[in-house]
Structures are given as structure tokens and as C-alpha cells.
Amino acid sequence: MAWIQVGNHLVGEGQPCYIIAEIGINHNGDIDIAKKLIDLAHFAGCSAVKFQKRTVDVVYTPEELAAPRESPFGAQNGDLKYGLEFELEEYQEIDRYCREKNIAWFVSCWDEGAVDFIDQFQIPCYKIASASLSDDNLLLHTKAKGKPILLSTGMSTLEQVDHAVEILGKENLVLLHTTSTYPAYYDELNLSVIPALKQRYGLPVGYSGHETGIVTSVGVIALGACVVERHITLDRAMWGSDQAASLGPGGVLKMVDGIRLLEKSLGDGVKRVVEREKPIIKKLRRKG
């Protein structure tokens, strides 16, 4: 399939890159920070913002939640996990605010209950994180909602991706090449996988990046990526596990501008003499 419909956007071959600003948990449990990040994504010209949703006591065991972990929310890991989790009131405000700003929003759901919770909102698609690629029940539960799915393929073998694609089917599916290290080193990115995935599956393929810079997240457009997703933050020095692998305001603006400039520069692949070259021919060429 050359492209799929995601909300008001066509995503795929020949379409403008669908740029996702991954807010994730970088809001630190504060709806005002979340809204500032939405403002940043909107101002930069991103296509959508994305959050993460977990049913904490389903995703984590009691032992994991009770483990010691110092954070602004308390001394245990559970304090952190619950502190970072938005609930109905916050998501209602996110929905209202994104509609006001005219920017799409959606979510990576980490369990079936989270999928059902988010299903009450009119989101354009679902994202399945790399960590969930091998969770057959979650894949089937998400597929049953009947919306486009973006599937990240980090920390997965081709055989595991084959299996996930078989479960989800190729209708309304986009694959995202990902390296699940935070931040990712450049020699880990293996961006040549992007055209390889396109050839293997015949699906739209994008890129979810966790590197610290922007050059590679722009350059993937030349490899055929139709989606680019990057974590964003107000300040990379803020508290939080994902801030260091995120783009600050200047980086977000540069990345979006770079993607749009590269798209314009790629052209249609047909070799021709452009109009502004013709007087140069007369000036510089001795023959022909």
C-alpha cells in the first residue's frame, strides 16, 4: 500500500512526511508542561503529538512498584509510575487543547485497558511501542479498534516483525524503524533498514529516533521514510529519563524545517535542465 489515511493526513509514498512530536512522559505529570509541549509542536509545524498511557498496576508487578527509586514523587518506583500517569481529566484537557490548536494527538498504549481508555477519544491512530511488538494480545486488541496503527520495530528481529505484521495485517499499518537505546549512538541507528523494510513488507515505513542530533532524522527522508517521530522537551536538562534523548525547542524547529527543505530538494527523480540553468549554459558551455 503506497499510503494510508491518518486523520486528515495521507501518510506514505509521495506524501509530505508525517512528523510526530513524542511528548511521552516528558510532561513530568504536569498538564501545564504538556500544553507548553503541544504549543512547541504546533509552532514548529509538527503533524501530531503523542503521549503514553499505562494501567500502572497491570504493566508493572507489585514487586516492581515497591522497589526503591527516588524521584520527585516519592521513594518507590510506584510513586514515580503513578505520578507520571495522566488520567481522564488530563486527557480531556489534552483533547480540548489539541482541538483548539488544530493539531492531532494520539497515544502509545501499553496494555489492553489503556487501549480501551483512549478509545473514548477520537484519535486518528494508535501507536504500538517497540516494547509491545511481541505482545500478541495487545496487538489484536489494538487492531480490533479499527484504526491505523504505527508499529515501532526496535529491539526486534525480522522474524518478530514478520509475526507482528502477520497478526496486524497490512491494511492501515505503518512500520517505524527504531533503535531502542536512550540516547542512541549513531553507529547503532542502521538507517539502511528503512528501504529494506519497505521492500520486504510493501508498507509505508518511517523512523522513530532517539539520537541526540537532528541530521539523521532529516536524512531518513532521502531513504524513503514517510513518518518521523522524535521525543521533544522544553529543556533537555529537565528531570526525567527521556529528556536527554529528546529535542529541545531549537532542535524541533530545525528538524521540521530540515525535513521540509529536503522534501522540496528531492524532486521527482527525472533528470532535466531547469530554467535557471539555461542562461548558465550560454555563459559557461563552449559546445552543445
C-alpha positions, -999 to +999 in steps of 0.1 A: +000+000+000+015+033-011-002+054+016-029+053+043-053+079+058-044+090+093-069+116+104-067+145+080-033+134+066-023+109+039+008+091+051+030+072+027+048+074-006+046+107-023+030+125+007+046+151+030+063+135+059+041+129+089+061+145+118+052+133+153+063+152+184+066+125+211+057+141+244+056+108+261+062+113+298+083+144+293+054+164+309+065+150+343+029+146+353+022+183+348-006+192+324+007+228+320+041+214+308+021+191+285+003+221+270+036+240+265+050+210+246+018+209+225+024+246+218+060+239+208+050+211+184+023+233+169+046+263+164+073+241+148+048+227+123+046+191+135+017+169+123+008+154+156+018+150+193+019+117+210+016+106+247+020+073+265-007+055+285-003+026+310-025+009+335+002+010+361-008-020+382-012-041+350+021-031+333+042-034+365+043-061+392+038-053+429+075-060+434+085-036+407+062-009+421+076-014+456+112-012+445+132+017+459+135+046+434+140+082+444+120+107+423+102+140+429+071+118+435+085+097+463+109+070+473+094+040+455+091+031+418+054+031+421+053+067+432+071+076+400+049+055+377+016+068+392+030+103+393+038+104+356+004+089+345-023+112+332-059+102+338-093+112+324-093+148+335-058+154+319-067+136+287-099+156+283-079+188+286-053+174+261-081+166+237-097+200+241-064+219+238-052+200+207-085+207+190-081+244+199-046+243+184-057+222+154-030+195+159-037+158+161-029+137+191-027+100+199-011+076+223+012+046+227-009+022+248+010-004+268-019-026+278-054-035+268-071-014+294-051+016+282-064+010+247-100+009+259-095+041+279-081+060+250-107+046+226-132+071+242-114+099+223-115+105+186-078+099+180-066+093+144-045+062+150-027+041+176+010+037+182+024+004+194+058+008+211+088-015+204+085-030+238+050-042+229+057-056+195+058-092+208+026-088+229+001-107+206-029-100+228-022-062+228-017-062+190-050-080+185-068-058+210-055-026+193-063-039+158-099-045+169-104-008+173-103-005+135-079+025+133-045+029+116-016+015+136+020+028+137+043-001+149+078+006+162+102-022+155+131-015+179+148-044+198+131-069+174+143-094+149+129-096+114+112-128+124+094-110+153+084-082+129+071-108+104+050-122+132+036-088+143+028-079+107+010-112+102-011-105+133-019-069+125-023-074+087-010-049+062-041-028+059-037+006+077-003-003+091+029+018+092+062+004+103+087+026+121+124+017+122+137+022+157+168+017+178+156+014+214+186+029+232+182+063+250+200+082+237+210+061+207+246+061+193+249+069+157+266+036+149+235+018+163+210+035+140+213+013+109+191+036+088+196+014+057+169-008+073+143+017+062+144+008+025+149-028+034+116-028+054+098-011+025+109-038+001+102-067+025+067-057+035+054-033+009+042-009+036+048+027+044+079+029+066+090+057+089+116+064+116+113+068+154+146+083+165+163+085+199+196+100+189+207+134+203+210+153+170+188+161+140+208+153+109+198+116+108+161+124+115+162+147+085+182+124+063+159+094+066+135+113+042+160+105+014+158+068+023+120+069+019+108+074+054+073+089+054+070+094+091+095+109+116+089+107+153+111+123+179+108+130+216+105+167+225+112+186+256+112+222+269+147+217+282+170+186+279+183+194+314+149+189+329+144+159+353+132+128+336+145+096+320+136+106+284+148+142+284+183+135+273+171+116+242+147+145+232+149+176+211+146+210+227+127+238+211+155+249+188+161+213+177+124+207+169+123+238+147+155+229+129+143+193+123+109+202+109+125+229+086+152+205+075+126+178+066+105+202+046+136+215+028+149+181+020+115+170+007+115+200-016+151+192-027+145+156-036+123+164-066+107+138-088+138+119-100+136+129-136+168+144-150+162+177-167+177+211-173+160+236-150+150+270-163+176+289-142+204+267-157+197+278-193+214+312-191+243+295-174+246+271-203+251+301-227+276+316-203+298+287-195+295+260-222+317+261-252+299+234-271+264+219-272 
